[in-house]
Amino acid sequence: MKLFSASLILFLAFLVLSCANPLIEANKEMRAQIIGVHDEVMPKIGQLMSLEKKALAQADSLFAQDSTATAEIEGMRTLAAQLNQAHEGMFVWMRQYSLEEEGKTPEEIKTYLDEQLVKVNQVNAGIKAALEQAGTQLKD
């Protein structure tokens, strides 16, 4: 009788744990997806900074050559600001991203991860857009 009771308790415990696992596994997969989006553009951070410096140097050069070329000068400064904003966006996101799950339910974690996926995708898109803009606007 004791063996049957212990087996039943173990079976019920396994059943309860297996019901909770799908959301826990989905959260693990979402974390991996978030990190994947981050990892896609993180290597380009140095390029953002380099292109920002290049845009500012071109703005200064244009100003030295022809201080009346305000549209081109402002275009370069605007590009530099866009590159800087994309760079900063990554680090702002990274500082607020938390791996802490203690005391949170799987549902709370999923809600948090859903929000983080949106945010990291925005950062990713901002970096790609800034790099694309720099590619078309900067002269070698």
C-alpha positions as CSV (number, residue, x, y, z in Angstrom):
1,M,0.0,0.0,0.0
2,K,2.8,2.4,0.9
3,L,4.5,1.7,-2.5
4,F,1.3,2.5,-4.3
5,S,0.8,5.7,-2.4
6,A,4.4,6.8,-3.0
7,S,4.1,5.9,-6.7
8,L,0.8,7.9,-7.0
9,I,2.4,10.9,-5.3
10,L,5.4,10.8,-7.6
11,F,3.2,10.4,-10.6
12,L,1.0,13.3,-9.6
13,A,4.1,15.5,-8.9
14,F,5.5,14.6,-12.4
15,L,2.2,15.4,-14.0
16,V,2.1,18.8,-12.3
17,L,5.6,19.6,-13.3
18,S,5.1,18.5,-16.8
19,C,2.1,20.9,-17.1
20,A,4.2,23.9,-16.1
21,N,7.1,23.0,-18.4
22,P,5.7,24.3,-21.7
23,L,5.7,27.9,-20.6
24,I,9.1,27.6,-18.9
25,E,10.5,26.1,-22.1
26,A,8.8,28.8,-24.2
27,N,10.4,31.4,-22.0
28,K,13.9,29.8,-22.4
29,E,13.4,29.9,-26.2
30,M,12.2,33.5,-26.1
31,R,15.4,34.5,-24.1
32,A,17.5,32.7,-26.7
33,Q,15.6,34.6,-29.4
34,I,16.2,38.0,-27.6
35,I,19.9,37.2,-27.3
36,G,20.1,36.2,-30.9
37,V,18.7,39.5,-32.0
38,H,21.2,41.3,-29.7
39,D,24.0,39.2,-31.0
40,E,23.1,39.9,-34.7
41,V,24.0,43.6,-34.4
42,M,26.2,43.9,-31.3
43,P,29.4,43.3,-33.4
44,K,28.4,46.4,-35.5
45,I,28.7,48.7,-32.5
46,G,32.3,49.6,-33.3
47,Q,31.3,50.4,-36.8
48,L,28.6,52.8,-35.6
49,M,31.1,54.8,-33.6
50,S,33.6,54.8,-36.5
51,L,31.0,56.0,-38.9
52,E,29.8,58.7,-36.5
53,K,33.3,60.1,-36.3
54,K,33.5,60.0,-40.1
55,A,30.2,61.9,-40.5
56,L,31.4,64.5,-38.0
57,A,34.7,64.8,-39.8
58,Q,33.0,65.2,-43.1
59,A,30.7,67.9,-41.6
60,D,33.8,69.8,-40.4
61,S,35.5,69.4,-43.7
62,L,32.4,70.7,-45.6
63,F,32.2,73.6,-43.2
64,A,35.9,74.5,-43.8
65,Q,35.5,74.3,-47.6
66,D,32.2,76.1,-47.8
67,S,30.4,77.3,-44.7
68,T,27.3,78.1,-46.7
69,A,26.7,74.5,-47.5
70,T,24.4,74.3,-44.5
71,A,22.1,71.5,-45.8
72,E,25.0,69.1,-46.4
73,I,26.7,70.0,-43.1
74,E,23.5,69.5,-41.2
75,G,22.9,66.3,-43.1
76,M,26.2,64.9,-41.9
77,R,25.5,66.1,-38.3
78,T,22.1,64.5,-38.4
79,L,23.6,61.3,-39.6
80,A,26.2,61.4,-36.8
81,A,23.4,61.9,-34.3
82,Q,21.5,58.9,-35.8
83,L,24.5,56.7,-35.5
84,N,25.1,57.9,-31.9
85,Q,21.5,57.3,-31.0
86,A,21.6,53.7,-32.5
87,H,24.8,53.1,-30.5
88,E,23.4,54.4,-27.3
89,G,20.1,52.5,-27.9
90,M,21.9,49.2,-27.6
91,F,23.6,50.1,-24.3
92,V,20.4,51.6,-22.8
93,W,18.6,48.4,-23.7
94,M,21.4,46.2,-22.3
95,R,21.5,48.1,-19.0
96,Q,17.8,47.6,-18.4
97,Y,17.6,44.0,-19.6
98,S,17.4,41.6,-16.6
99,L,18.1,37.9,-16.3
100,E,16.5,37.9,-12.8
101,E,13.5,35.5,-12.7
102,E,13.4,34.8,-9.0
103,G,10.0,35.4,-7.4
104,K,8.3,35.7,-10.8
105,T,5.7,33.4,-12.3
106,P,6.3,32.0,-15.8
107,E,3.4,34.2,-17.0
108,E,5.1,37.4,-15.6
109,I,8.4,36.3,-17.2
110,K,6.7,35.7,-20.5
111,T,5.2,39.2,-20.4
112,Y,8.6,40.7,-19.6
113,L,10.2,38.8,-22.4
114,D,7.6,39.8,-24.9
115,E,8.3,43.5,-24.0
116,Q,12.1,42.9,-24.3
117,L,11.7,41.2,-27.7
118,V,9.9,44.3,-29.0
119,K,12.6,46.6,-27.5
120,V,15.6,44.6,-28.8
121,N,14.0,44.4,-32.3
122,Q,13.6,48.2,-32.2
123,V,17.3,48.6,-31.3
124,N,18.2,46.1,-34.0
125,A,16.2,48.0,-36.6
126,G,17.7,51.3,-35.5
127,I,21.2,50.1,-35.9
128,K,20.5,48.6,-39.3
129,A,18.8,51.8,-40.5
130,A,21.6,54.0,-39.2
131,L,24.2,51.8,-41.0
132,E,22.2,51.8,-44.2
133,Q,21.9,55.6,-44.1
134,A,25.6,56.0,-43.5
135,G,26.3,53.7,-46.4
136,T,24.3,55.9,-48.8
137,Q,25.3,59.3,-47.3
138,L,29.0,59.0,-46.4
139,K,31.7,59.6,-49.0
140,D,34.9,57.6,-48.9
